[in-house]
Amino acid sequence: MKRSMLLLGVALIALGFTSCKDEKEVKAKKTVETYVVYVDSLEDVSAEDVKANWESIDAVYQLRVSEAETALVNLKESAKEMEDINASRAKYEALKAKIETAKATANPVVNSKQKLRNTLFGDGKIGEDMSFTWVNKDNILDVYESFFQSYKDNKEYFSREDYDEVKLMYEGLDSRKNTVEKEGLSSDDNAKIASIKLKFAPMLKVNRIGAKSEEMAKAKE
């Protein structure tokens, strides 16, 4: 009788282990399936919505793929599930590449020189051609004042190359002033511009020398 009870107990324990393993395997397959379904569901979302909610989509994806890969441990035969995971990963990477290309096209990288021009004169006002034809007798004082203020606000972040670019822009603006003067620049505006130039020129010279000295010191380190 005792032997029969012992055998029954062992059988029940073995059955429990089997049942537990079966549950884990079923759960693991379900986890992989959830990941695959999630990636497939993205095909039904409009490109605009995917791009607008990309950070949230990617966060959920990273969680799902991590869970799916972990689930493989609990599968006796995981070849099919691994194949499904890899197929979905490839599908997702293709979608990611498409989104990144769309973002890059919509937001082209602005080079450092153009960023500097935008900072000192406003977005798109000065391009590679360094043309100041948009400056006239009516707005030239505002341009000088805005330029000088922006310079003071940002000069601590400028590199030596930036200061060289600032010098070129300043010379370009001064050259335009010579033309504008002939168009009837008021004596009052002319005097105010002269005051700005008197402050700016020595400031730029000192800042350029300081930036160059700092660059040379770093090069020696």
Salt bridges, closest charged atoms under 4 A:
ASP40 OD1 - LYS91 NZ 2.68
GLU43 OE2 - LYS91 NZ 3.70
GLU67 OE1 - ARG64 NH1 3.88
GLU69 OE2 - ARG89 NH2 2.13
ASP84 OD2 - LYS80 NZ 2.95
GLU128 OE1 - ARG117 NH2 3.66
ASP138 OD1 - LYS137 NZ 3.37
GLU161 OE2 - ARG160 NH2 3.52
ASP164 OD2 - ARG160 NH1 3.06
ASP164 OD1 - ARG208 NH2 2.80
GLU165 OE1 - LYS113 NZ 3.97
GLU165 OE2 - ARG117 NH2 3.21
GLU171 OE2 - LYS167 NZ 2.49
ASP174 OD2 - LYS197 NZ 2.61
GLU181 OE1 - LYS177 NZ 3.23
ASP188 OD2 - LYS192 NZ 3.48
GLU214 OE2 - LYS218 NZ 3.54
GLU215 OE1 - ARG160 NE 2.69
